[in-house]
Amino acid sequence: MITLLTVNDPEVRLAKTITRRADGGWDKVAYKDAFSFDVFSYPATSIHELSEMLFEIEGEDRSCVIRGELLPTANPANARRLLYDNEYSKATFTSAARSWVLCDFDKAEAPEGLTTEQERLDFLISTLPAMFHDASYHFQWSSSAGLEGWITPKCHIWFWLEEPINDADLKMLATHQQWPVDRALFNPVQVHYTARPTFTNCDDPIERRSGLVIRSRDAVKLPMKLIPIIRAKLNEVVREQRVSDINKPATEKLDDLLAQIGPDYNEPILKAIAHYIATTPIHDVDVMWLKDKVRDAVAIAPPGANSKREYTNEAYLNRSINGAIRKFGRLTSPNANYHAAKKTLRRMRTTR
């Protein structure tokens, strides 16, 4: 099954609007934040059926896809994308093993001389492990693809898998094999944008925005036997890191993590916030100080694919800190620190 979400706010669109200026440049209006969705499950059993669905919804600017599965207890109408309970709402989605994967290329620098659509697609596929090279796929050029030339051919490429895989194992495998894609998508509630952009003052500069490319195999065979081996190695690395961190002050470790921000932003920020929350008693958590630390680190970090403003606004930081407190908050006594935790969360809300 493929989980399809449709925004129920008619004012919110999940497609970028791109305008051609008189000087030949481009102005882009990004996606609006969406908070609640109607949830549908779409059946698919092959790359061909997946491709049919993607063709069908790319004209729907209020629809998107996620990897997660709606919980049986959740209402499919007006659902929030929640993996965990919070103070106001119950969790709505959970991780599920899926037989498909989206590889989002937004940083691969192409060699000179690629002039056709297929040459650019072949280059992107060639940067993945060999198991992808002879597999059929559905491609969707990103909204900004080709606007400033093709040095970075930005594209979403969907594959069907021989065996379903859950998000944690998929992310672990992709990290171990260094897939050159955005691994933030390997998350149950991360939005997979599927709508084609809207152009004003000009036609779409890309002749074919999406398509299905048939190869000798219709599905990718992932090395599933590697996963327990990779997991064991990662667990050993984590144990060694914990021993190493014992003699390192928590603030020094936080600075190390913040220094890893850029050109990747989301994952380093979440790791830094999680570390601070996990190593600080909940009644000592200083939300304003933490936000300032993150913002300072983002300000001096090298540029990434997205605007730095996306990672310094109140909504993003509150959501990230709130999630870390729910998962890693140090409540040394369930009763004694309950009110301290509630106070910390209230203090976050007053700073929105």
N, C-alpha and C positions, 0 to 999 in steps of 0.2 A: 504494500500500500504506500501511497505517497500522500503526505499531509499537505493539503492546500488551504491557505488562509486568505480570507477576503476582508479587507478593512470595512467596518460598518459605519465609519464616519465619512459621509460623502464629500467632505472638504479635504480629505487626505488622499494623496496620490502616491503610489509607489513607483513612479517613473520620473526620471529627470526631464526637465524642460531646458532645451539648448537653443539659444538665439544667436544668429549671425549678426555681428555689428557691422556698421558701415565701413569701419577700417579693416574688415576682414577677420577680426578676432572673434572669440566665442565667449558668451556669457552663459553660465550654467546655474540652474536653480536645483538644489539638491532635494532628496526625498524629505518629506515631512515625517516627524515621529508619529508612529501609530501605536495605540495602546490596547485596543481590543479588536477582536476579529471573530468572524464566523468561520467555523472549522468544517472542512470536508475531507473525506478520504477518497483518493482516486486509485482504482486498481490498475496495476501494470505488471507485466510479466516479462518484458523484454525491452531492449533499447528502442525498438520500433514503436511500442506502445508509449514508452516514456516520451519519445520524440513527438508523437501525435499530441500528447497532453501539452507539451511545452509550446508547440505551434499554436495550439488552441488558446492558451492563456497569455501569450506574449502581447496580445492586443488589449488585455484587461489590466488597466493601470491601478487597480485596487487589489490585485492578487499577488501572492508570493508563495513560496514553498519553504517548509522546514523539515528537518530530519526526524524530529520528535513525534511521539504518538500521544493522542489525547487520552488522558486517564478516564477509566470507565465512570468515575464519580464526577467528572467535570462536564459542565454544560457546553455544548458546541456553539452556542450563541453567545456573543459578547465575551469571548474568552480572552484572558490575559495570557501572555507567554511567560508562565511561571513554572520553574522547575522545583521550587521549594515553597513551603508555606511562609507567609509573612504575617505581619500584625493585622493586615486587613483582608487578605485573600488566601485561599487554599491553593496548593500547587495544581496546575492544569495539565501539564505535559510531563512525559517521562521519556528516557532514552529508549530507542528500539533498534534492533539490528535491521539494516536496510540493504537492499540489493542494488543500490545505485550510489553514485558519488558525483559531486560537482567539483571540478578542479578550476579554481578562479586564478587566472594568470593576470597579474597587474604590474609585475616588475621585471619580467624577462626581457632583456635587451637583445634585439634581433641583430644578426649580422647584416652587413650591407648586401644589396643585390636581391632582396626578396621583393618581388613586384606583384605577385598574384596572391589571391586569397588562399589557395591551396598551399603555396610555398610558406606562407606565414603560419598556417595551421600545422603543417608538417614540422616546422621548426619548434613550435610549442610542444607538440607531442614528443618530439625527440628529446626534450629536456626531462621527461618523465622516465621512470624505470622501463626496461624492455618489455615488461608484461603488458604495457599499454600500447605498444607500437603497432600491433596488428589488429587492434580492437576497433570496432565501429563506435561512433560517437555523435552526439548532437552538440553543435556549437552555437553560441550566441555572442556576437561582438559586444563588448561593453559600451556604455553610453558615450564615453570619451574616446573610444578607439578611432584612430585615424584623424582626429581633429587637428593634431599638431604633428602630423607625420606618423611614420610607422616604426620609429626606433623602439618603442615599447608596444607590441601588439597585444592590447588588453582584451581578454576573451574569457568567457565561461564555457567550459567543455564538460559535458555530462557523459558518464560511462555507466554501463550496466555491469554488474559483478556476478561471477559464477556462484559465489557464496555470500550471504548477507553478513554484515559486520557492524558492530555497534560503534558509537562515536568515540569512546575512549580508546578502543583498539585501533580504530582508523587513524586517529590523531597520533597515537604512539608509533604506528607503522610509518606514517608519512613523515614524522619527525626523524625517525631513525634512518630512513632512506633519503631524507632531505629532498622531498618533493618540492619543487619551486613554486608552490601555490599558497594561497591564503588559508592557513589551517584553522582560522577562527570559524570557518564554516562547519567544521566537524564538531558541532555542538547541537544538542537537541532543539534549541529554540532560536538559533541564529537564522535570521531571515536570508533566504536565497532569492534575490531579486530576479524576476523573470520578464517584466514588462519592457517593451522596447521604448526608447526615449521619444519625446515629442520635440520636433524642430520647428522653430518659427523664423520667418524671413528667409527660409531656404528649404530645400528638400534634404532628406537624409543623404549625407555624402557617401554612405556605404550602400552599394547597389544591392547586396544580399546581407541582411542583418543576421540571419540564422539559417541553419540547414542540418541535414543528416548526412553523415559521411559513412559509407559502408566499406568495411575492411573484411579480411578473411575470417575473423572471429567476431561474434556478436556480444561477447562478454569478456571481462578481464578476470584472470585467475590470480587473485592476491595470494602471497605466500603466507597463508594462515598458520603454518607450522612454526613460522618465525616468531609469532606473537608471544608465546610463553617464554621464549628465550630472551626476547627484548625486554619483557616485563621483569624478569629476574635480574637482568643487568641494570635496569633502571632502579630497581629496589636497592641494589647494592650501592649504586651511586648516591641515592638519597641517604642511606645509612652513613656513608662516608662523609657526606656533606653535613649531616647533623652533628657528627663528631667534630668536624672542622669548625662548625659555628658555635660550639660550646664556649670557646675562649674568645669569640668575637662579639663585641657589644652589639646589641640589637640595632642601634641607630647606624652603626657602621655598615652592617649588613643591608639595612634599608637603603643607604646611599649607594651601595654596590648595585642593588637591583634597579634603582632609579637611573643609574648611569647606563643601563642597557636599553633605555627608551630611545627609539629612532634607529632606522627608519620604520621598524615595527613598533606599534604603540600599545594596542589593546592588551596583548598578553603580558608584556613587561610591567605595565601599570597594574594589572590585576595581581600579578605575583608580588609586587612591592606592597600593595595594600594588604594582601593576605598575610604577608610576613609580619607587617606591623600589628595587625589585629591579633594574630596568633601568638605574638610574643609580648603583648601588652595586656595587663589585667583590664577587664572591661571598664571598671570605674576610673581608670587612668587614660582611657582613649581620648585623644584630643583631635576631634574631627577637623576643626579649622586649621590646625597646624599641619595635619596630614594633607589636606587639600592644597595648602600653600606649597608644601614640599613637592607634590606631584606637579603643580602648575609651574613651579620654578624649573623642574627637570624637563618638562615638555618645552618650555621656552628656549632652552639652550640645546635641545636635541636636534639631530639632523632631520631634514624634512622627510615626510613619508608620503604614501599615496593619497591620504586624506588630509583635510585641514586640521591644524592643531586645535582649533576651536572645538572640534568634536570631542576632544579628550580633556578639556578644561572647563566645560560648562557644568553648572550645578547639577543638572539632572543626571548626567553621566557619572559624576563623582559620587553623588548620593547613592545612586543605584549600585555602584561598585563597592562602596564601603558598607552599605546595608547588607549586601550579599555576603561579604566577607565576615561581618559580625555574626550573621546567622550560621555560617559554616565553621568559623574558626575562633569565635569569641571565647576568651578564657574565663569561664565561670567556675572559679575554684570551689564554690559551694553553690549548688543549685538554688537554695533558698536565699542565702546571704546576698548573692550578686544578681538576683533576678531584677530587683528594682534598679540596680546600677545599669543593667543592660537596657531596660526600658527608658531610663533617663538619657542614655547615650543616643538611642534612636530618636527620642523626642528632640534632643539638641540638634540632630541632623536635620530634622524636618523644619526647624525654625530658621535654618540657614539656607533653605531653598530659594 
